[in-house]
Amino acid sequence: MSLSPSMPRRPAHPALRRPLGTCLTLAVLGLAALLPGGRTASARQPERGAAADQDPLLAYQMVAQWPQRSDAAQGLFQSPSDLDMTRDGTVFIADPGVGGVHRLLPTGEWAAPFGVTGGFPSQLGRVGDIAVGPDPNVPGFPYSAERVYVLDTAADRVAIYGPDGKYQSAWTGIKGQGIAVGSMDSRVFVLDKETSEVLALDPRGGTLLFKFGVRGTDDGQFSSFTDVDVSGDGKVIAIGDKRGQRLQIFDLATAEQLTADPALPAATLRKVYDLTDARFSQKDFSCDASRVNRRCRSGFARDDAAIRLPERVSRGRHIKMRLVPGPRLLEASKPI
């Protein structure tokens, strides 16, 4: 759910002004193979993430926050849990505490939240993770309009809204734990917490395209997955398994490849990172795979994924947005 450094520049938020401090994000590298479940996977043994492969910590300087820390006690958020951004720089924040999805506009102003009123089906029972992806119903897809996918964990569905917060439709019968959408590939990936499978859904109607994964502790299996992110081109997916204390990276076949060769494995395990390795914890920063964020639009840069994160990070070309659970703030920072 993070944003590619190679994407076109977004309009800067006018509110991003004075430097206030620094924050860090930890990144790791990835490679490997083997996947039980779903389509047949290749049988190469996955490599374990070597500590020596780990990228150094990247320093960012905070430039703005909403609301101001002095007003945080009466601020907008109660328990923010996830965020994503559209191409124009609008930030969407899920808050199951207050309820609904909140919007920070490119002007730095707050728009009314959506999913909190109106009754079912437009009103959310409990907001879960969110993801922004291209809207297949608008001419120019996938390069034109976008929409917001929201996991409604109380109703076991994926609710879909326009960027203006207008309810569009819903896919029912999905017990989602995490959700991600390729910005150009457009396939919607949902972690099914009931089956421990990763579901690949067609954005045009939620039809199941393929699925993979089973519950377990072996490589390619999921003990208790927590989050997912996918590259913009839909060729690489990273899945955090907090209870299994690991991150797993898979190569994905494209829709065109699967159409040309139905026997092709839909997903192949590339690499597994053992997060119990001491090198994945530095001072106050610990990788537990509770949040996973891609760093690039096309695949993962040098096959890497950011796996630090008790908070959520979403990156633009120069600006990184993150949720800070303690004081319930939204912060923006830029590379030093």
PyMOL commands that set and color helices and strands:
alter all, ss='L'
color gray80, all
select helices_A, chain A and resi 51-53+69-74+255-260+278-280+301-303
alter helices_A, ss='H'
color red, helices_A
select strands_A, chain A and resi 21-25+27-28+47-48+58-66+82-85+91-94+101-104+110-114+127-134+146-152+157-161+167-172+176-181+188-192+197-201+208-212+225-230+236-241+246-252+267-274+281-282+285-286+293-294+305-306+313-315+320-324+329-335
alter strands_A, ss='S'
color yellow, strands_A
deselect
rebuild
show_as cartoon
